[in-house]
Amino acid sequence: MKKIFAVASCTAIFLASCTPKTTTPTAATGPATSTAEQIAQGKTIFENSCGRCHKLPDPTSHNSVQWVGIMNSMAPKAKLTDEQHQWVYDYIVSVKK
C-alpha cells in the first residue's frame, strides 16, 4: 500500500511539473494609456530598437492580444524599460487595419 501511494504521489508531481506555465501579460490589452507624444515615441522606439535586429513586422499583422505575447518576449531582448514597452505596445495597437 505504501508503494502504491509513493508511486501515485511521484506520478502526480511529475505530471504537474510537465504542465505548461502560464504567464500574465504585462502590457495592457485595453485602450491606450499613453499620450499622443508617448505613442509617437513608441513608434520611434519600435523603428529603432526592433529594426536593429530584424525586419519590422507589420503592426496590423497581429491582434492586440497576440502583440502582448510578442512584446513580452521581445521587450527584454531590446532592453526596453516598462514605460518604453507600454509606449511601443500602445503605438502598435493604435495602427488601424
N, C-alpha and C positions, 0 to 999 in steps of 0.2 A: 504494500500500500504506500509506503514512504517513497519507493522508487517511482511509482506512477505519479505521485504528487510532485516529485522533483522533476521528472521529465515534462509534465504538463506545465510547471512553472517556467522551466527553461524555454520550452516551446513558445509560451506566451510572451516572454521577454524578447526572444529572438524575433518573433513576428511583429511586435510593437516597434522594435528598432529598425525594421525594414520599411515601415510606412513612410511616405513622403512627408517632408517637413513643410508646414505652411508658413508663409511669410505675410506680414502685414504691409500693405503698400504704404510708402512714406509720402508719396505725392498725393495731393488732393484729387479726387475724381469729380468734384463738383465744379461750380463756376470758378473762373479765375480769381485768385486772391491778390494778384499783382496789379500794380498801376500800369497805365499805358507805357510809361517810361521804363518800368521794370520789364515789361514784356518786350520792348524794343531791345533792352539789354540782353534779355533771354535769347532773342534772335541772333544777336552778335556773338554771344557765348556759344550758341548752337553751331553757328557757321565756323567759328574759330576753333573751339575745343573739339567738337565732333569731327569736323572736316580735317583736322590734323592727322587723324589715324585712318579714316575710311571715307568713302563716298557718302555724302549726306543723304539720309533717307528722306523720302517724300513725307512730310508731316501728315498728309491725308491717306497714307498707305495703311494706317492702323487706327483703331478707335481709341478713345481716351483710356479705357481700361487696359488695353494692350500696351499703351505707352507707359503706364505706371510700371509694369514689369520691365520694359526695355530701359526706362530711365533708372529704375532701381539697380539694374545690373551695370549700366554704363556710367552713371554719375561718379561712382568711386574710381573707375579707371581714368576718367577725365579730371579727377581731383576737384570736383565741384563742391562748393560749400552747400549747406542745406538751402540757403537763400538762393544761390545760383541755380540749384536743382529745381526749385519751385519756379523760378523765372523762366527757365528753359521749358519746363513742362507746360506752364501757362501759355508760352508762345506757341508751342507745338499744337496744343488743343485749340488755340484761338484761330488757327488757319482753317478757313472754310473749305469744304469739299466742293 
